[in-house]
Amino acid sequence: MRIKTAVLSTALASLLFATSTLAAESPAPQGKEFRSGDCHGGREEKMFRKMARMEHRLDRAVEKGRLTSAQAEQFKAEARQLREEFQSQRQANGGQLTDAQKQQFHQRKQELRAKVKAALKATAPQGV
């Protein structure tokens, strides 16, 4: 009985020390890498995640052979350019865009999506 109690208390003590040591360590990065000047919350973070998802989908399409890497890089560059233009326009206007500017950017974004869809559809597997 004493041996069992000694083993249990030793295990409990080591567990308590280990949890305090592990809790003191800094958390591991979660893959969010913000460029300098980016806002770390709200709308900017949402836009950053959308961009990252789109790039990931394009990379997967390249892996599956549905796009060439040159096509994927072209689409990524076009999306980045559109996003940078959007941000610069918004900064130049004090954080607000007119309805006409919003509509123009929305239309350009839809055109980019249509181009990506068309490129993926052209190489879609012809199956059941």
Helices and strands as residue ranges (DSSP letters): H 2-24, H 43-63, H 69-92, H 99-122
